[in-house]
Amino acid sequence: MNGDFNFCFRLRYSFSKPERHDVVTIRLAGEKLMLLKRVVALEGDFVEFQNGILFVNKKKIDEQYVRYPSDWNLPPRKVDKGHVYVVGDNRSVPIDVHQFGQTPIDRIIGVPLW
């Protein structure tokens, strides 16, 4: 939830890159503003939403972690080199007010410690 306090394991990606389905901590701006998002696509992948269903490389992705379905539609887009595509698990809000998309890998600082 917004304003919650979370701990982050910063060494997780010291020797590896984020993988699909990882929940990551992303530095948005400054030292204190962070987002928790799920990696749904990796560099070079094509990602799209059709009536709320996520497709990566034209393959439907089973996202059992999404609690509330959405009606999102987003045409296919290729994830740039050095980036991943992130989306939050709460998709009940309209697509135009949800923060998501391509994120440079160097903005990912670790994984949350639940």
N, C-alpha and C positions, 0 to 999 in steps of 0.2 A: 504494500500500500504506500501511497505517497507519504513522505515524511518518516517512514519507518527507518529504524537503525539496523543495519546488517553488517556482518563481518564478511570479508572477502579473502579468499586464498589466492594471493598474488603470484605464487610460484607455479601454479598449474600450467601456464603456457610459456614457461621459460625455455623449454626444450621441445615443444610441440605446438601445433596450431589447433585452434578450435575445430571440433567435429560437429557434424549435423546432429541436431537434437540437444546439444549442450546448452545449459542455461548459463549465461555469461554476465559479468558486470562490465558495463561500458562507461567510460569517462565521457560525459557530455560536455562539460565546461568547468574549468577550475578544478579545485581539489575536492570539493564536497558534493557536487551534483553528479550522481550516477544513475544509470538505468539498469534494470534487470530484464534481459530479453533472451529469447530462445533462438539459436542458430538453426535456420531451416534450409539454407543453401550455401554452397561453398563457391569459391572463385571458379568461373567458367560454366557454372550451372545456369540453367534457364528456370526462372521461378515465375509462377502466375497463380492467381486465384480465380476460380469459376464458381459463382454462387456460394462463396464461402469455403469451397474445397481447395486445399493447397495442392498444386502440382509442381514437381521439380523434374525437369527434363521430360516433360509430358507424362510423368508417372504420378498417379494419385498417391498422396502421402497420408497414411493413417496416423492421425494425431489424437491419440487417446487422452492426452493431457489437456486438451482444449475443453474447458467446462461449458462455455456458452457458445453455440454456433453463431456464425455471422452470415451475411449475405454479400460479402465482399466480392468485387470483380476487379481484376487487375490484369492487363494484357501481359504476355510473356516479356520478360526482360532478362538480359544476361548479367550475371554478377561479374564485376570487373576484377582484374588481377589485384591481389593484395586486399581484397574485401571479402566479407561474408554478408549474407542477407539475414537480418534479424527481425523477429516479430514477437510481440508479447503473447502470452497465453490467454489473456482476457480479450476476446474479440467481439464482445457485445456492443462496443461503441462503433459508430460509423467510421468507415475507412479514412475519411478526410480529417478526423480529429485524433487518430491513433498514430503514435510515433513508431515508425518502423522503416525498414529499407536497408540499402547498402551501407555498410559500416566498415571503415578501414580497420584491418586487423590490429593495427597498433593502438587503437582506441580501447581495445579490450584489455582490461587489467587483471582479470582473474575470474573466479567462480564464487558464487555466494556460499557461505557456510550456513546451512540451515540450522 
